[in-house]
Amino acid sequence: MVGFSGFGASHDDGATDTTGEIRTIYLLEEAAGKGIGRDLFARANERLRDLGYRRATLWVLETNERSRRFYEKAGWSWDGTTSAHQFDCANLPIVRYATDL
């Protein structure tokens, strides 16, 4: 196993029943650049669509430029929403990306 993803109903305040969320996507560094992450992400999107979601969101660290480029190449975009995430005893800014499924 070189990667995995987790997804389901959105946990965001005000989210409708038709909004899903990709909660996790992880890939071993040595597997990066081989299309595996792209396929894993596409399958997570397809599964959300199969479950009846029409929109999906995800959260990413604002400073994680590599992941943000990855999501943007997949057709996702920052929807203007920001928050904070507790990470290593610090609150770090996170941004929400969204797409229509």
Buried (B, 14 or more C-beta within 10 A) or exposed (E): EBBEBEBEBBEBEEBEEEBBBBBEBEBEEEBBEEEBBBEBBEEBBEBBBEEEBEBBBBBBBBEBEEBBEBBEEBEBEBEEEEEEEEEEEEEBEBBBBBBEB
